[in-house]
Amino acid sequence: MDIKHLQYFLEVVKSNSFSRAAERLFISQPTISKMIKNMEQELGVELFDRSRKQLTLTDAGQIIFEQAKLIDLAFKNLGTELTNLLELKKGHIRIGLPPLFDARFLLEIVGSFHEIYPGITFQLIEQGSKKIEEAVENNSLDVGIVVLPTNLELFHHFSLIEDELRLIVQNTHPLAAKTEVHLNELENESFILFNKDFVLNDRIIYSCNSVGFQPKVVSESTQQSFIAEMVACNLGIALLPESVCHHLNENITTIKVVNPVINSNLAIIWSKDQYLSYAAKEWIHYIKEQYTENKNKPQLFD
């Protein structure tokens, strides 16, 4: 028994006649009669009381009728839902974002995308790059924004932007008068870093190691704003992307770091192995298009 059997059965009940049902379905009466008989044999019950002149459902027929209506409605709704999905009238996109970023441009893209596809909803989750990669890999997120490099065996990626890290210090700090510092000049400083879920943590420690010292870490945090406040209170120094340094406390001085310059390369990633919804695919296409076309690229950092 398939959906067509149930639909034919429903039409017989609706028409209260095998012949009228056959006419409406554009099939012969023997065909529809045989199909109903096959249903009865398969189910092991009689659907119609044939002892009466008027077509009447048996008790079993009434039960099948009520359930068949629900199944038919669900089948029709399935087609509607698939149409909505394919035409992007509905959908949900889960995006992982680093807590350290200037989100205005990204949110503008989300807003313009929502205007085009108002039925698609967004879930934005703040995490460090490592956690975002894990979530994309296990399908807890559809896409993520992370600091490169990423695992190219697991993820597709699209590069978004590159930025340099800057040293931030309290205005009274001895280094505040400088316009640039060599990284090795920070050997005796107290560092405030992001925690180990952040690729920037590894990047800063590796860069310090490359010039001969292990940074003395006095605190770690997941929030850029809290790191900046600790620096403003003269609890230590920090290295932040240049783009977010424009929005810092007036008690903080920003200084260029050289030898080496520490870069932060940002990309959007999605899994090579996990199913990607139509909405997520369209979002990736849209954000690629916006980043490519817009000369003022967004400021997103981890």
Buried (B, 14 or more C-beta within 10 A) or exposed (E): EEEEBBBBBBBBBEBEBBEBBBBBBEBEBEEBBEBBEEBBEEEEBBBBEEEEEEBEBBEBBEEBBEEBEEBBEEEEEEEEEEEEBEEBBBBEBBBBBBBBBBBEBBEEBBEEBEEEBEBBEBEEBBBBBBBBBBBBBEEBBBBBBBBBEBEEEBBBBBEBBEBBBBBBBBEEBEBBEBEBBEBEBBEEBBBBBBBEBBBBBBBBBEBBEEBEBEBEBBBBBBEBBEBBBBBBEBBBBBBBBBBBBEEBBEBBBBBBBEEEEBBBBBBBBBBEEBEBBBBBBBBBEBBEEBBEEEEEBBBBBB
